[in-house]
Amino acid sequence: MNQTPPSARSTTRRIRWLPVVGLVAVIAAIAAALGYQVPQASSSASSVSPSNTLRIEHRGALGEADGAVPDGVTVFNDEIPGVTNLDAGLLRALRQAATDAADDGAEFYVNSGWRSPEYQNHLLREAISKYGSEDEAVRWVATATTSPHVSGDAVDIGHSDTTEWLSKHGTEYGLCQIYRNEPWHYELRTNAIDRGCPRMYADPTQDPRMQQ
């Protein structure tokens, strides 16, 4: 029986392994290429983080059209629905008061005005999350069916110097603070010009309108 010399057997083994090594090299090259490309695609797709996506969707669903008011908006702004959708009489009184208050250096910024029912309910859900219960939350945020913001009959005025001015002069325009715990919340009471503003409720839960 003929035997193959050791050197020949070693050469034969190397020849037999070459296709396998080549195949492994090809697979490795393909895997490397795919591994390089997949992260690129993933990076491109995740350029907007999940939290950013939620904020974008939130703005689209409940933005200015639903009553959200950007910073720096005054009662004279005619482009923000939170202002322009206020009751006409309330807005007129606010603008007259703001015109007169300007002489004293007070400017009427609007933190919140008219709100859609969807936006009001969203604010209530946020308040429940913040305060831990609906009973506590409604001391600050009414439901969509009871809130005067939804009907356009209430406005939240920004800056303490302005609310201080209103606490002294608001009655002259029929503008009254309604809740003791909310010095920023004002509504129109036309008979207040002659009779003075009604006594304030401690908070919205004491307001009969909130019991509907």
Sine and cosine of phi, psi and omega as CSV:
sin_phi,cos_phi,sin_psi,cos_psi,sin_omega,cos_omega
0.00,0.00,0.82,-0.57,-0.02,-1.00
-0.96,0.28,0.63,-0.78,0.06,-1.00
-0.91,-0.42,0.65,-0.76,0.03,-1.00
-0.99,0.15,0.74,-0.67,0.01,-1.00
-0.84,0.55,0.50,-0.86,-0.01,-1.00
-0.80,0.60,-0.67,0.74,-0.03,-1.00
-0.90,0.44,-0.59,0.81,0.00,-1.00
-0.93,0.36,-0.65,0.76,0.02,-1.00
-0.89,0.45,-0.64,0.77,0.01,-1.00
-0.89,0.45,-0.66,0.75,0.02,-1.00
-0.90,0.43,-0.66,0.75,-0.01,-1.00
-0.88,0.47,-0.70,0.71,0.02,-1.00
-0.87,0.50,-0.66,0.75,0.00,-1.00
-0.89,0.46,-0.64,0.77,-0.01,-1.00
-0.91,0.42,-0.67,0.74,-0.01,-1.00
-0.91,0.41,-0.53,0.85,-0.05,-1.00
-0.99,0.14,-0.29,0.96,-0.07,-1.00
-0.85,0.53,-0.73,0.68,0.01,-1.00
-0.87,0.49,-0.60,0.80,-0.01,-1.00
-0.91,0.42,-0.72,0.69,0.02,-1.00
-0.88,0.48,-0.67,0.74,0.01,-1.00
-0.88,0.47,-0.66,0.75,0.00,-1.00
-0.90,0.43,-0.68,0.73,0.03,-1.00
-0.88,0.48,-0.65,0.76,0.00,-1.00
-0.90,0.44,-0.66,0.75,0.01,-1.00
-0.90,0.44,-0.72,0.69,0.01,-1.00
-0.87,0.49,-0.67,0.74,0.00,-1.00
-0.89,0.46,-0.64,0.76,0.00,-1.00
-0.90,0.43,-0.68,0.73,0.01,-1.00
-0.90,0.43,-0.69,0.72,0.00,-1.00
-0.88,0.47,-0.66,0.75,0.01,-1.00
-0.89,0.46,-0.67,0.74,0.00,-1.00
-0.90,0.44,-0.71,0.71,0.02,-1.00
-0.91,0.41,-0.66,0.75,0.00,-1.00
-0.89,0.45,-0.47,0.88,0.01,-1.00
-0.98,0.19,-0.60,0.80,-0.09,-1.00
-0.98,0.19,-0.62,0.79,-0.06,-1.00
-0.86,0.50,-0.74,0.67,0.04,-1.00
-0.86,0.51,-0.58,0.81,0.02,-1.00
-0.87,0.49,-0.73,0.69,-0.01,-1.00
-0.90,0.44,-0.66,0.76,-0.01,-1.00
-0.90,0.43,-0.67,0.74,0.00,-1.00
-0.88,0.47,-0.66,0.75,0.00,-1.00
-0.91,0.42,-0.65,0.76,-0.05,-1.00
-0.95,0.32,-0.46,0.89,-0.06,-1.00
-0.98,-0.22,0.37,0.93,0.02,-1.00
-0.89,0.46,-0.43,0.90,0.15,-0.99
-0.97,-0.24,0.91,-0.41,-0.06,-1.00
-0.93,0.38,0.32,-0.95,0.02,-1.00
-0.82,0.58,-0.64,0.77,-0.01,-1.00
-0.92,0.38,-0.62,0.78,0.06,-1.00
-0.90,0.43,-0.64,0.77,0.02,-1.00
-0.88,0.48,-0.68,0.73,0.01,-1.00
-0.90,0.45,-0.64,0.76,0.00,-1.00
-0.91,0.40,-0.64,0.77,0.02,-1.00
-0.89,0.45,-0.70,0.71,0.01,-1.00
-0.90,0.43,-0.61,0.79,0.00,-1.00
-0.90,0.44,-0.70,0.71,0.01,-1.00
-0.89,0.46,-0.62,0.78,-0.02,-1.00
-0.93,0.37,-0.60,0.80,-0.06,-1.00
-0.99,0.13,-0.64,0.77,-0.07,-1.00
-0.72,-0.69,0.94,0.33,-0.02,-1.00
-0.95,-0.31,-0.53,-0.85,-0.04,-1.00
-0.86,0.51,-0.55,0.84,-0.01,-1.00
-0.89,0.45,-0.37,0.93,0.01,-1.00
-0.98,-0.18,0.03,1.00,0.06,-1.00
0.90,-0.43,-0.07,1.00,0.08,-1.00
-0.90,0.44,0.70,-0.71,-0.07,-1.00
-0.89,-0.45,0.86,-0.51,0.03,-1.00
-0.92,0.39,0.27,-0.96,0.06,-1.00
-0.90,0.44,0.54,-0.84,0.13,-0.99
1.00,0.08,0.12,0.99,0.00,-1.00
-0.99,0.11,0.72,-0.69,0.03,-1.00
-0.95,-0.32,0.08,-1.00,-0.01,-1.00
-0.94,0.35,-0.16,0.99,-0.01,-1.00
-1.00,-0.07,-0.02,1.00,-0.02,-1.00
-0.96,0.28,0.81,-0.59,-0.03,-1.00
-0.97,-0.26,0.25,0.97,-0.05,-1.00
-0.89,-0.46,-0.18,0.98,-0.06,-1.00
-0.97,-0.22,0.89,-0.46,-0.03,-1.00
-0.82,0.57,-0.53,0.85,0.03,-1.00
-0.86,0.50,-0.41,0.91,0.05,-1.00
-0.99,-0.13,-0.78,0.62,-0.11,-0.99
-0.94,0.35,-0.37,0.93,0.01,-1.00
-1.00,0.02,0.08,1.00,0.10,-1.00
-0.92,0.40,0.43,-0.90,0.10,-0.99
-0.78,0.62,0.69,-0.72,-0.09,-1.00
-0.85,0.52,-0.66,0.75,0.00,-1.00
-0.91,0.41,-0.66,0.75,0.04,-1.00
-0.89,0.45,-0.71,0.70,-0.02,-1.00
-0.90,0.43,-0.63,0.77,0.02,-1.00
-0.89,0.45,-0.69,0.72,0.01,-1.00
-0.91,0.41,-0.65,0.76,0.02,-1.00
-0.88,0.47,-0.68,0.73,-0.04,-1.00
-0.94,0.33,-0.57,0.82,0.06,-1.00
-0.92,0.39,-0.70,0.72,0.03,-1.00
-0.90,0.44,-0.67,0.75,-0.01,-1.00
-0.90,0.44,-0.62,0.79,0.03,-1.00
-0.88,0.47,-0.69,0.72,-0.01,-1.00
-0.96,0.29,-0.57,0.82,-0.03,-1.00
-0.94,0.35,-0.40,0.92,-0.01,-1.00
-0.86,0.51,-0.50,0.87,0.03,-1.00
-0.91,0.41,-0.39,0.92,0.03,-1.00
-0.99,-0.17,0.13,0.99,0.05,-1.00
0.99,0.15,0.24,0.97,0.02,-1.00
-0.98,-0.17,0.71,-0.70,0.01,-1.00
-0.87,-0.50,0.72,-0.70,-0.10,-0.99
-1.00,0.02,1.00,-0.03,0.10,-0.99
-1.00,0.05,0.58,-0.81,-0.01,-1.00
-0.97,-0.26,0.89,-0.45,0.11,-0.99
-0.99,0.14,-0.57,0.82,0.04,-1.00
-0.30,-0.95,0.57,-0.82,0.02,-1.00
-0.70,-0.71,-0.88,-0.48,0.09,-1.00
-0.90,0.43,0.58,-0.81,0.06,-1.00
-0.67,-0.74,0.57,-0.82,0.12,-0.99
-0.96,0.29,0.37,-0.93,0.06,-1.00
-0.84,0.54,-0.61,0.79,-0.01,-1.00
-0.90,0.44,-0.67,0.75,-0.01,-1.00
-0.93,0.36,-0.63,0.78,0.03,-1.00
-0.89,0.46,-0.70,0.72,0.03,-1.00
-0.90,0.44,-0.60,0.80,0.05,-1.00
-0.89,0.46,-0.69,0.72,0.02,-1.00
-0.90,0.44,-0.60,0.80,0.03,-1.00
-0.91,0.42,-0.67,0.74,0.03,-1.00
-0.88,0.47,-0.64,0.77,0.04,-1.00
-0.89,0.45,-0.65,0.76,0.00,-1.00
-0.91,0.41,-0.64,0.77,0.04,-1.00
-0.88,0.48,-0.67,0.74,0.04,-1.00
-0.90,0.43,-0.62,0.79,-0.04,-1.00
-0.95,0.30,-0.72,0.70,-0.12,-0.99
-1.00,-0.07,-0.19,0.98,0.13,-0.99
1.00,-0.06,-0.19,0.98,0.02,-1.00
-0.34,-0.94,0.40,-0.91,0.02,-1.00
-0.93,0.36,-0.58,0.82,0.00,-1.00
-0.86,0.51,-0.62,0.78,0.03,-1.00
-0.98,0.19,-0.61,0.79,-0.05,-1.00
-0.89,0.46,-0.62,0.78,-0.07,-1.00
-0.95,0.30,-0.09,1.00,0.16,-0.99
-0.95,0.31,-0.24,0.97,-0.06,-1.00
-0.82,-0.58,-0.51,0.86,-0.06,-1.00
-0.72,-0.69,0.84,-0.54,-0.01,-1.00
-0.99,0.13,0.19,-0.98,0.09,-1.00
-0.97,0.24,0.24,-0.97,-0.01,-1.00
-0.90,0.43,-0.47,0.89,-0.04,-1.00
-0.99,0.13,-0.26,0.96,-0.03,-1.00
-0.89,-0.45,-0.29,0.96,-0.11,-0.99
-0.93,0.37,0.77,-0.64,0.10,-1.00
-0.94,0.35,-0.25,0.97,0.08,-1.00
-0.92,0.39,-0.61,0.79,-0.04,-1.00
-0.92,0.40,-0.56,0.83,0.04,-1.00
-1.00,0.09,-0.08,1.00,0.01,-1.00
0.99,0.13,0.30,0.95,-0.08,-1.00
-0.98,-0.21,0.18,0.98,-0.01,-1.00
-0.61,-0.79,0.48,-0.88,0.03,-1.00
-0.62,-0.78,0.62,-0.78,0.10,-1.00
-0.97,-0.23,0.89,-0.45,-0.08,-1.00
-1.00,-0.10,0.70,-0.72,-0.01,-1.00
-1.00,-0.03,0.30,-0.95,0.05,-1.00
0.97,0.24,0.83,-0.56,-0.08,-1.00
-0.91,0.42,-0.52,0.86,0.00,-1.00
-0.92,0.39,-0.52,0.86,0.02,-1.00
-0.96,0.27,-0.69,0.72,0.03,-1.00
-0.92,0.40,-0.52,0.86,0.09,-1.00
-0.92,0.40,-0.65,0.76,0.05,-1.00
-0.89,0.45,-0.68,0.73,0.00,-1.00
-0.91,0.41,-0.59,0.81,0.01,-1.00
-0.89,0.45,-0.43,0.90,0.01,-1.00
-1.00,-0.03,-0.59,0.81,-0.16,-0.99
-0.87,-0.49,-0.13,0.99,-0.10,-1.00
-0.85,0.53,-0.57,0.82,-0.03,-1.00
-0.84,0.54,-0.55,0.84,-0.02,-1.00
-0.89,0.46,-0.35,0.94,-0.03,-1.00
-0.93,-0.37,0.03,1.00,-0.06,-1.00
0.98,0.19,0.29,0.96,-0.02,-1.00
-0.99,-0.14,0.88,-0.48,-0.12,-0.99
-0.82,-0.57,0.65,-0.76,0.20,-0.98
-0.97,0.25,0.76,-0.64,-0.12,-0.99
-0.99,-0.14,-0.60,0.80,-0.08,-1.00
-0.88,-0.48,0.73,-0.68,-0.03,-1.00
-0.90,0.43,-0.53,0.85,-0.04,-1.00
-0.99,0.10,-0.02,1.00,0.01,-1.00
-0.77,-0.64,0.99,0.14,-0.03,-1.00
-0.93,0.37,-0.12,0.99,0.00,-1.00
-1.00,-0.09,-0.23,0.97,-0.13,-0.99
-1.00,-0.02,0.89,-0.46,-0.02,-1.00
-0.80,-0.60,0.59,-0.81,0.07,-1.00
-0.73,-0.69,0.30,-0.95,-0.01,-1.00
-1.00,0.01,0.80,-0.61,0.13,-0.99
-0.77,-0.64,1.00,-0.07,-0.15,-0.99
-0.87,0.50,-0.55,0.83,-0.01,-1.00
-0.96,0.27,-0.13,0.99,0.03,-1.00
-0.92,0.40,-0.42,0.91,-0.01,-1.00
-0.87,0.50,-0.61,0.80,0.00,-1.00
-0.99,-0.12,-0.55,0.84,-0.14,-0.99
-0.94,-0.33,-0.18,0.98,-0.07,-1.00
1.00,0.02,0.34,-0.94,-0.03,-1.00
-0.94,0.34,0.55,-0.83,0.05,-1.00
-0.92,0.39,0.32,-0.95,0.02,-1.00
-0.88,0.47,0.66,-0.76,-0.05,-1.00
-0.97,0.26,0.53,-0.85,0.18,-0.98
-0.99,0.17,0.46,-0.89,0.04,-1.00
-0.88,0.47,-0.66,0.75,0.05,-1.00
-0.30,-0.96,0.13,-0.99,-0.08,-1.00
-0.83,0.55,-0.43,0.90,-0.03,-1.00
-0.93,0.37,-0.29,0.96,0.03,-1.00
-1.00,0.00,-0.12,0.99,-0.03,-1.00
-0.99,0.13,0.86,-0.51,0.00,-1.00
-0.83,0.56,-0.47,0.88,0.02,-1.00
-0.90,0.44,-0.44,0.90,-0.03,-1.00
-0.99,0.17,-0.11,0.99,-0.05,-1.00
-1.00,-0.05,0.03,1.00,-0.05,-1.00
-0.93,0.37,0.00,0.00,0.00,0.00
